[in-house]
Amino acid sequence: MSIGKYVTNPGVIGAAAGALSTARRTQSMRKDWRRLLVWGVWLAGFALAIATVSMQEQDEEHELEQEAEKRRKKQR
C-alpha cells in the first residue's frame, strides 16, 4: 500500500482542504452539538475519499475480470 496514491488523489486533497473551511466555519459557532455535527460531516466525507482510493485497485481488477468474461462468452 503506497501513501502516494492517497496524497496525489484530487478527492483526498479536496476533502483535506475542506478542513480549512470547516475550521473557519466552526470558529465562530457556539460550542454545542452543531459544531460536532459539522466536523462529523467533514470527517465522513474525508473517510469516503480515503475509502474510494483504497478500493480503486479492486474496482479496476473487477472490471478486467468482467471484460475477460465477456470475451470468453463471445468466443463460445
C-alpha positions in Angstrom: 0.0 0.0 0.0 1.5 3.3 -1.1 0.7 6.5 0.6 1.5 8.4 -2.7 -1.8 7.4 -4.3 -3.7 9.0 -1.4 -1.6 12.2 -1.3 -2.0 12.8 -5.0 -5.7 11.9 -5.4 -7.8 15.0 -6.1 -10.7 13.7 -4.0 -8.5 13.3 -0.9 -6.8 16.7 -1.5 -10.2 18.4 -1.8 -11.5 16.7 1.4 -8.4 17.6 3.3 -8.6 21.2 2.1 -12.2 21.2 3.3 -10.8 21.0 6.8 -9.7 24.6 6.5 -13.1 25.9 5.6 -14.7 23.7 8.3 -12.3 25.2 10.8 -13.1 28.7 9.8 -16.8 28.0 9.9 -16.8 26.4 13.3 -14.6 29.0 14.9 -17.4 31.5 15.2 -20.0 28.8 16.2 -21.2 28.1 19.6 -19.6 25.1 21.3 -22.5 22.8 21.2 -23.7 19.7 19.3 -24.0 21.5 15.9 -20.2 22.2 15.9 -19.6 18.5 16.4 -22.1 17.7 13.7 -20.2 19.9 11.2 -16.9 18.2 12.0 -18.6 14.8 11.8 -19.9 15.5 8.3 -16.4 16.7 7.2 -14.9 13.5 8.7 -17.4 11.3 6.9 -16.5 13.0 3.6 -12.8 12.6 4.2 -13.3 8.9 5.1 -15.2 8.3 1.9 -12.4 9.9 -0.1 -9.9 7.6 1.5 -12.1 4.5 1.1 -12.6 5.3 -2.6 -8.9 5.5 -3.2 -8.2 2.3 -1.3 -10.9 0.4 -3.3 -9.9 1.8 -6.7 -7.4 -1.0 -7.4 -10.0 -3.7 -6.6 -12.5 -2.0 -8.8 -10.1 -2.0 -11.7 -9.4 -5.7 -11.2 -13.1 -6.4 -11.2 -13.6 -4.5 -14.4 -10.8 -6.5 -16.1 -12.4 -9.8 -14.9 -15.8 -8.7 -16.3 -14.3 -7.8 -19.7 -12.4 -11.1 -19.8 -15.6 -13.0 -19.0 -17.5 -11.1 -21.8 -14.8 -12.1 -24.3 -15.0 -15.7 -23.3 -18.7 -15.7 -23.7 -18.4 -14.2 -27.2 -15.9 -16.9 -28.2 -18.3 -19.7 -27.4 
